[in-house]
């Protein structure tokens, strides 16, 4: 009998597992308590906040059933890698069909008090003078951007510095801007590293602080395998790489960006020798000591240089019969540069 126990113990120690977790909501975006989550002989229930966590075998295709006495069942299939923590947030609908009015009222409440989730793939495809999540925020109700060369935005009439920005629960402070729009570097958020984008224009939780206007909550992804992504265009390019160790304890993702807006400013009415260049590097590293204790590091280093030498500006006005033009000649130049370093555990 002792020999049998000695043989079985090593196999138990090397069991590969993954974690499926999330928050279960109803159609009004309210958490549902006591939802049964079951996969074979494994199971758990959601707490009063709708949160659940289920440890399942890794590298196996498993069917998980979410059931509740007042809601329709949800069935989903998962195949997770060893050590992966996958977030799945199902929305359960009521069995009763007479709830059309309630659904409409819930959607209106979400626009005022809720959080808007933006697909990271959509953010990566948005192009512009300052591509990124800020370029997409201006399409949301209550958000406005007055300068396409700037990443500043105002919400519901507030000032641009009344908006909170978090990356992996770390508050990001905007660096000193010499001149908004013309001498403003890249947005802090590297879209190649993003997993989730949540935006709230009001009614956000107290944990985000005391800013008045909005919260932009960014989550960088935790890699589960090796990968490389590159993007190249006439205004610059970006490169990102991610990797994970064999034991799935250490993971890291790195992003490099370079931007040159010279081609954009060449089309302005003011003819200049304006040469703005921006470059930055970001890294998000995570070491998992246990399933409940992780140590993460977020770092950023950016270099911004500007050479501004105005030459002439021509403004056309008047009528077709009497066209007029105002030609202004400038003298002097301006050279600026600043570097920012950011790190947090």
ABEGO torsion letter per residue (X at the ends): XAAAAAAAAAAAAABBBBBBBEBBBBAAGBBBBGBBBBBEABBBBBBAAGBBBBBBBBGBBBBBBBBBAABBBBBBBBBBBBGBBBBBBBBBBBABABAAAAAAAAAAAAAAABBBBBBAAAAAABBEABBEAAAAAAABBGBBBABAABABBBBGGBBAAABBBBBGGBBBBBBBBABBGABBBBBABBAAABABBBBBAEGBBAAAEABAABBBBBBBBBBABBBBBBBBBAAEBBBBBBBBBAAGABBBBBBBBBBBAAAAAAABABBBBBBBBBBBBBBBBBBBABAABBBBBBBBBBBBBBBBBBABBBBBBEBAABBBBBBBBBBEBBBBBBBBBBBBX
